[in-house]
Amino acid sequence: MHETSLIDYALNAVEARASQMGIQEVAEVGLVVGKAKAIPGLLERAFQIIRVKHPRCKEAVLHLDMREIRMQCSSCGMEYEVEDLMGDDRCPGCGSCDCRMVGGNELLVEYFIPRE
């Protein structure tokens, strides 16, 4: 489950920034994650497991903003959403297979809130 690595990476970034800011404990962490990157339920489970090894985040609550997978056709320029990357990702406008992902692969710490 690579979601544990993603959460560990994000919490390392939160811990480093919180340390720089003199924050001892983080109450909430907000992540933006593309659906091509991870499965929400597995991210939440990984957060519950991994947060305990991060002293500043051990009691934090996770807020996920999941982003849809968006494709763009190189032939006609149409943007469209797909459920997953394993299905038929041909352009619904012109039928071209020359399409690229333009969204849904994000992973970023949107915010964290210190515990008061």
Phi, psi and omega in degrees: 000107182283351177300328178296321178294320179296315180294317179300316178301312181296316181290330173299318179294318179297314180299317181297314181290319178300320178298315178300326183271358180076021180273125182275327184216136180258130181270322184219147175230128178249122180243142170256123184225131176282145181295341175283343184273320187198166178261126185308312182299322179288326175297316180297318178294316179298321179299316180299324181281313188282328186301332183293339178272001178246101188307321182284342186247007189297338178247009185290156176252140181262136173238121181254136171244097183276131181255139180292156175278120180243136179244157174227132180282129178284341181277308185250350178085358182295136172257141181206160180259148173232153180288317179207172183270000182268348182269193179283110183253025175294150180298126178289345180276310186239352179084004181292147174264358182273075184232153180227154179282129178241358177194156179105005179242019184283153166208109178210149174278111180281320179195164165215148184241127179290149174282136181267000000 
